[in-house]
């Protein structure tokens, strides 16, 4: 695999983990749902912690009770997996299907201002967190807040153009 410029607007869809077996398989932390969607991407890239990008191709994907493994083209043994390290699997934004009505990509929520229904700013979304029950906004403001992403219950409005999320959540919590 040789270095390339990669996609103009990269989106991380997974993170490579430790080797799985001795034949070039690797555990994968997947950020797409359902996880099988990862196989549908044609132009996939590996990006290391220095930002170096190179094309990759997923040969095979296996879903196990404890997670997901992949076999990448050209990665033939455990040593090759170890040499890759904990790289990210990225695709170009244009490869993602459009979000449906009332659906949002997590990356689009990052950086949005979170405002209480009273008009009080609670801060900005730093990251999203997946829990068993629901997704959670991690909001940095005067302090860190964890706000459940529950549309129509807690999340009243999301305006991506204005980069604003209106919530009905106790500002003291």
C-alpha positions in Angstrom: 0.0 0.0 0.0 1.5 3.3 -1.0 0.8 6.8 0.4 -1.9 9.0 -1.3 -3.7 12.2 -0.7 -6.8 10.4 0.4 -10.3 11.9 0.5 -10.8 15.7 0.7 -13.3 15.4 3.5 -12.4 12.2 5.4 -14.8 10.5 7.7 -13.6 7.9 10.2 -15.7 4.8 9.9 -13.6 2.4 12.0 -10.4 2.0 14.1 -8.1 -1.0 13.6 -7.2 -2.8 16.8 -5.1 -5.8 17.7 -4.4 -8.8 15.4 -6.9 -11.6 15.3 -5.2 -14.9 14.6 -2.1 -15.3 12.4 -3.5 -14.8 8.9 -3.7 -11.0 8.6 -7.1 -10.5 10.3 -7.5 -7.6 12.7 -10.1 -6.5 15.2 -12.1 -3.5 14.2 -13.9 -0.9 16.3 -16.7 0.1 13.9 -18.4 3.5 13.9 -21.1 2.7 11.3 -24.5 1.0 11.9 -25.2 -1.6 10.9 -21.5 -2.7 11.0 -21.9 -4.7 7.8 -22.2 -1.4 6.0 -18.4 -1.1 6.1 -18.1 -3.6 3.2 -20.1 -1.4 0.9 -17.4 1.4 0.7 -15.2 1.1 -2.4 -12.7 3.9 -1.7 -11.4 3.1 1.7 -8.2 4.5 3.2 -5.9 3.9 6.2 -4.9 7.0 8.2 -2.2 6.8 10.8 -1.6 9.1 13.8 0.7 11.4 11.7 -2.1 11.9 9.2 -0.4 9.7 6.5 -3.1 8.2 4.3 -3.0 5.2 2.0 -5.6 3.3 0.0 -6.9 0.0 1.4 -9.4 -2.7 0.4 -11.4 -4.8 2.7 -11.2 -8.4 1.5 -13.4 -10.0 4.1 -15.4 -9.0 7.2 -16.6 -11.2 10.0 -19.0 -10.4 12.8 -18.3 -12.3 16.0 -20.3 -12.2 19.3 -17.4 -10.1 20.8 -16.8 -7.8 17.9 -15.9 -7.4 14.2 -12.7 -8.5 12.4 -11.5 -7.7 8.9 -9.0 -9.0 6.4 -7.4 -6.2 4.4 -5.9 -6.8 1.0 -2.1 -7.1 1.2 -2.0 -7.7 4.9 -1.1 -11.4 5.0 0.0 -12.2 8.6 0.0 -11.1 12.2 3.3 -9.2 11.8 1.8 -7.1 9.0 -1.2 -6.3 11.2 1.1 -5.2 14.1 3.1 -3.0 11.7 -0.1 -1.1 10.8 -0.7 -0.1 14.4 -3.9 1.5 15.5 -4.8 3.3 12.2 -8.2 4.7 11.3 -10.3 3.4 8.4 -11.6 6.5 6.5 -13.8 7.2 3.5 -14.7 10.5 1.8 -17.8 12.3 3.1 -19.3 11.9 -0.4 -19.3 8.1 0.1 -21.8 8.3 3.0 -25.5 8.0 2.2 -27.5 11.1 2.9 -29.0 11.3 6.4 -32.7 10.9 6.5 -35.2 13.3 8.0 -34.4 13.7 11.8 -31.2 11.7 11.3 -27.7 13.1 11.9 -24.2 12.0 11.5 -22.4 12.3 14.8 -19.6 14.3 13.2 -22.1 17.0 12.1 -23.2 17.5 15.7 -19.7 18.0 17.0 -19.1 21.7 17.6 -22.8 22.7 17.6 -23.9 25.1 20.4 -26.3 23.5 22.8 -28.9 25.9 24.1 -31.5 25.4 26.8 -35.2 26.2 25.9 -34.8 29.3 28.1 -32.0 30.6 25.8 -29.1 29.8 28.2 -26.1 28.4 26.3 -24.9 25.2 27.9 -21.7 25.0 25.7 -20.6 23.1 22.6 -20.8 19.4 21.7 -17.3 18.0 22.2 -18.1 14.5 21.3 -20.8 11.9 21.1 -20.9 8.8 23.3 -22.7 5.6 22.7 -24.3 3.9 25.7 -26.6 0.9 25.8 -29.7 2.9 26.1 -29.1 5.9 23.9 -26.5 8.2 22.5 -25.2 11.0 24.6 -24.0 14.5 23.8 -20.8 15.4 25.7 -21.1 19.2 26.1 -18.3 21.5 27.2 -19.4 24.8 28.7 -18.9 26.2 32.2 -18.5 22.5 33.0 -18.9 19.2 31.2 -22.5 18.0 30.8 -23.8 14.7 29.5 -27.1 15.2 27.7 -29.0 12.2 26.4 -29.8 12.4 22.7 -33.5 11.7 22.9 -35.4 13.5 20.1 -38.7 15.1 21.1 -38.0 14.4 24.7 -34.7 16.1 25.5 -33.5 17.2 22.0 -36.2 19.7 20.8 -34.5 21.0 17.6 -31.3 20.5 15.6 -30.3 23.2 13.2 -27.1 22.1 11.4 -27.0 25.2 9.3 -27.0 27.4 12.4 -24.9 24.8 14.3 -27.4 24.9 17.1 -29.2 22.2 19.2 -32.1 23.2 21.5 -32.6 21.0 24.5 -35.0 20.7 27.4 -32.5 19.5 30.0 -31.9 20.8 33.6 -29.0 23.3 33.2 -27.9 22.4 36.8 -27.6 18.7 35.9 
